[in-house]
Amino acid sequence: MSAVILALIAGAVIGLALGALGGGGSVLAVPALIYLLGFTPVAATTASLVIVTVTSATALSAHARDGQVRWRTGLLFAAAGIGPAMLGGALAGRLPAAALAVSFAVVAAVAAIRMLRHRPAPGTAAPVRPVRAAAAGAGLGAITGVLGVGGGFLAVPALVNVLGMRMRAAVGTSLLVITINSLAALAMRAGTASGLNWAVIGPFAGAAILGAWDGKRLTAKLPGDSLQRVFALVLLTVAGFMLVDTVA
């Protein structure tokens, strides 16, 4: 199977995850770029940020039209993470590939387990505490920069578990956080973009954008807690695969 066809298939799946779950795109994009398309871990994390940035920005507009983006919380959350994301992006190129892969898998597994254990309480979301939102955003930004992820797979659990946001609002708001954090991390990775295979990244990103629109429609058909469980199980599966592959 040609690289372009593999890129189209992987892009469609990743776009579906971003549109429906508000995250999971980069946590799936990085393994796809490494194992299916032969990218190095450093190139894969940079390419993932490019793909996830354009896809998230597209999906964000659809969720915003439905009123499912909490702009104030999302901007505060993302603003706190911009500096750490840029610092993490500068650090990433100096870390061994195996360390990046293991760290990526561990963080994904922890986020997945947290979401599987958590069940949103009925009723309205809890009031947002600015200090808590800023602290969570800074930590997420650092992880975004180092691991080359948009951060949605961590932003959604943080918005639900730490800030008490309902799942659908967390999905839409996380797309705002992903877009801002990814742009900040990319700014520090400009030097690693010149050697990327754009003939593969272009179709990958295009398919992801189209998949995100279909993913958005899924959010209207599935309960929020079902989306949360699906998201967590996907994360756990990918994390387990990456850990086994790296240490084997």
ChimeraX attribute file (.defattr): number of C-alpha atoms within 10 A of each C-alpha:
attribute: neighborCount
match mode: 1-to-1
recipient: residues
	/A:1	5
	/A:2	7
	/A:3	15
	/A:4	16
	/A:5	13
	/A:6	18
	/A:7	25
	/A:8	20
	/A:9	16
	/A:10	25
	/A:11	31
	/A:12	23
	/A:13	19
	/A:14	31
	/A:15	37
	/A:16	29
	/A:17	27
	/A:18	33
	/A:19	33
	/A:20	28
	/A:21	30
	/A:22	36
	/A:23	32
	/A:24	28
	/A:25	33
	/A:26	31
	/A:27	28
	/A:28	23
	/A:29	26
	/A:30	27
	/A:31	22
	/A:32	20
	/A:33	24
	/A:34	16
	/A:35	13
	/A:36	13
	/A:37	19
	/A:38	13
	/A:39	18
	/A:40	14
	/A:41	22
	/A:42	23
	/A:43	22
	/A:44	23
	/A:45	32
	/A:46	27
	/A:47	29
	/A:48	28
	/A:49	31
	/A:50	24
	/A:51	28
	/A:52	34
	/A:53	25
	/A:54	17
	/A:55	30
	/A:56	30
	/A:57	17
	/A:58	20
	/A:59	28
	/A:60	26
	/A:61	14
	/A:62	18
	/A:63	25
	/A:64	17
	/A:65	9
	/A:66	10
	/A:67	11
	/A:68	18
	/A:69	23
	/A:70	17
	/A:71	15
	/A:72	12
	/A:73	22
	/A:74	24
	/A:75	18
	/A:76	17
	/A:77	32
	/A:78	29
	/A:79	19
	/A:80	22
	/A:81	28
	/A:82	25
	/A:83	18
	/A:84	24
	/A:85	34
	/A:86	24
	/A:87	17
	/A:88	23
	/A:89	29
	/A:90	18
	/A:91	16
	/A:92	22
	/A:93	17
	/A:94	10
	/A:95	11
	/A:96	11
	/A:97	15
	/A:98	13
	/A:99	12
	/A:100	19
	/A:101	21
	/A:102	18
	/A:103	18
	/A:104	21
	/A:105	24
	/A:106	16
	/A:107	16
	/A:108	23
	/A:109	22
	/A:110	15
	/A:111	19
	/A:112	25
	/A:113	15
	/A:114	14
	/A:115	24
	/A:116	17
	/A:117	9
	/A:118	14
	/A:119	13
	/A:120	16
	/A:121	11
	/A:122	7
	/A:123	7
	/A:124	9
	/A:125	15
	/A:126	13
	/A:127	9
	/A:128	15
	/A:129	11
	/A:130	14
	/A:131	12
	/A:132	13
	/A:133	21
	/A:134	20
	/A:135	14
	/A:136	21
	/A:137	30
	/A:138	22
	/A:139	16
	/A:140	29
	/A:141	35
	/A:142	25
	/A:143	26
	/A:144	30
	/A:145	35
	/A:146	25
	/A:147	30
	/A:148	34
	/A:149	34
	/A:150	37
	/A:151	31
	/A:152	32
	/A:153	30
	/A:154	27
	/A:155	29
	/A:156	31
	/A:157	26
	/A:158	23
	/A:159	26
	/A:160	23
	/A:161	17
	/A:162	16
	/A:163	20
	/A:164	18
	/A:165	25
	/A:166	22
	/A:167	26
	/A:168	24
	/A:169	22
	/A:170	27
	/A:171	34
	/A:172	32
	/A:173	30
	/A:174	34
	/A:175	34
	/A:176	28
	/A:177	32
	/A:178	35
	/A:179	24
	/A:180	24
	/A:181	35
	/A:182	30
	/A:183	21
	/A:184	26
	/A:185	34
	/A:186	25
	/A:187	14
	/A:188	19
	/A:189	25
	/A:190	12
	/A:191	10
	/A:192	15
	/A:193	14
	/A:194	10
	/A:195	8
	/A:196	14
	/A:197	13
	/A:198	13
	/A:199	11
	/A:200	18
	/A:201	20
	/A:202	17
	/A:203	22
	/A:204	28
	/A:205	27
	/A:206	18
	/A:207	22
	/A:208	33
	/A:209	27
	/A:210	19
	/A:211	25
	/A:212	30
	/A:213	20
	/A:214	18
	/A:215	23
	/A:216	24
	/A:217	15
	/A:218	17
	/A:219	20
	/A:220	11
	/A:221	9
	/A:222	11
	/A:223	12
	/A:224	18
	/A:225	17
	/A:226	12
	/A:227	18
	/A:228	23
	/A:229	18
	/A:230	16
	/A:231	22
	/A:232	24
	/A:233	16
	/A:234	17
	/A:235	23
	/A:236	20
	/A:237	14
	/A:238	16
	/A:239	26
	/A:240	14
	/A:241	12
	/A:242	19
	/A:243	18
	/A:244	11
	/A:245	11
	/A:246	14
	/A:247	9
	/A:248	6
